[in-house]
Amino acid sequence: LIGLPVFIAQQILWEEEGLSGDALNGLNIAFAFFMVFWTAYVAFGWYSKEHGYKMRWGMFSLKQSKKPRPEYYGDMKKSPVNDSESEIVFSNVTRRIRMFIGFITVTCIVVASAVVSLYIAELRSAWANEVSDADAKYSDPENHVDYYGIKQQAILIGSILDTASSSVFLMGGGMIATMLVDWYNLKYQTEYESLFAFQTFSIEFVVRFFPFVYTAFFKPQIDGCIQRLPGEGLYGAESLVKPGSSPEPNCADELQKQLLSSYFVKLALNVVELGQPYAMMFVGRFLARMKFRKRRQQQAREAFSEGRDTAPLRSAVKDEKVRLEFAARSGLEKEPYGNGQLDGAFTDYNEVMQQFCYMSLFVVGFPIAPALAFVFFVIETKVDAFKLFHLTRRPTPETAEGIGPWIGILQAVTFLSAIFNAALLAYVTQSLDAVIPGDFPKTGAGLYNQPVERHAAFAFTLLVFLVLLILTFVGLYKTAEKDAIAKERTDLKVDEILGGHPNINKESELVIGDQSLVVSLEDPTVRPVAFGFNKCELKGQQTEEGVLATQAKKVEEKVKQELSKKGQLAKPVGGSTGMV
């Protein structure tokens, strides 16, 4: 939440001092150092935290097994390890050729996305130029420019177009990435997940963040920058500063507005996503009621034509317990958590990593990103929790040593954050000009025509950031190292006390089984908590059963009337076909 007051202070200082104010420059530098340290603490601190949990839970002996994929195919050949057995073998040369083709395909996807982003950026500048020229020439510019109101919000509309185009490319790229990784025919599940994570994240990273990289470092020299006029607020009057102008165009303001607009568009989409699980639940309930009415109508027609009563409805809840049949059926009717080849947590981790990129890469130009990410994570937590507990089956537990390939991606983003923030301080906000001694020509736009002093300031700042990352890693690694030494010392003392045979599983401490799963064979019921049901869900189920009972009565009356008119209603002889 530190970014929120920094963002507010930025806006105040921007209006009072402009982009080159000393107070604003000092604030940007201090905040950049804090965020680089924070990202390093998150990425490298994961190792220490994971190490502590392993020691607490006794998981040091746990190793992630290489699980062969059922989809793996190839020729059956004699095993080079054990000549008496055969195994499926697939040519490594063929796999490498396929991977090269996949690399070319992924490159074409990201290049196509970049071309669309370049066109949107050019369109954004053209609209801003048209609006600023009309404002300068006419007293009523809205009458001389088509769609004046839309073009006046060039950055916002451009951000919406960028979000829409990136969504299309991400959807198509995700489908293609899935087909490519399947085509590579990897043998083990861990290899499949690692390559899929790297390929998918690479596509999403380039598609999502290329528009911001272009705006920050290349657009000033190519298309110019949309800058607010002196003394104006965040969304005040603005104009297009073209390349070659004096002073040179600077896209710090445009970058901040673009990030803010894009993030709010994304946040709005996630708010819509929050309602999606509830909508799916209501649609599913509606379809289930239709199916129930149809089935009940058929049962009533068969029963009344034979002179029997319809089978009474049986409640899922009995004596504060849940009937086993209902508990099992409710789980099996849900969608699996994932697509069969990848666990559903893969998508959730990918979303978290994208948010981490927003929070770390452009944080100097967009300090409010961590605060908005906090709001996003609160919403995402509720959505994922509802999806996990109500819409999908319980995930299948599997052995794992950590978060898999995501820890490497997390650390790579940390190093990228050092590079990006150093470049933003040197070339975009130009905050490092305040600490460069002596006078120097303050020219350059983006990465073009920058003086040597700024390049030197960038290199020095990057070096300091990397040293900060290393020191953070060393400090956190020493903590994990101390934990490991403490564990070894404890194990040694236990061995000495127990005579070298540490046996902590005493008969009185053994867990025979979960008594909540013990059921009666006559009318099997289980405790609700054993199958993940809470009191609210049980109350909702009882309410739904009341609705179904009412619908059943209506259906039965309607069927009786239809059979009576046709003369097919038999005299009642008592009895029913059983319980439903």
Protein Blocks (a to p, Z undefined) as FASTA:
>chain_A
ZZmmmmmmmmmmmmmnommlfklmmmmmmmmmmmmmmmmmmmmmmmmmmmmmmmmnopmm
pccdddddfkbgcdddddfklmmbccddddfklmmmmmmmmmmmmmmmmmmmmmmmmmmm
mmmmmmmmmmmmmmmmpmblmlmcghklmmmmmmlmmmmmmmmmmmmmmmmmmmmmmmmm
mmnopabfklmmmmmmmmmmmmmmmmmmmmmmmmmmmmmmmnopadddehiafklccddd
dehiacdddfklmmmmmmmmmmmmmmmmmmmmmmmmmmmmmmmmmmmmmmmmmmmmmmmm
mmmmnopacdddddfbeghiacfklmmmmmmmpccedehjacfklmmmmmmmmmmmmmmm
mmmmmmmlmmmmmmmmmmmmmmmmmmmmmmpccddddddfbeojmlmmmmmmmmmmmmmm
mmmmmmmnommmmmmgcjdddedehjeoiafklmmmmmmmmmmmmmmmmmmmmmmmmmmm
mmmmmmmmmmmmmmmmnnopacfbcfklpcfbafklpccfklgcddfklnopafklmmmm
mmmmmmmmmmmmmmmmmmmmmmmmnopaccdeejaebdZZ
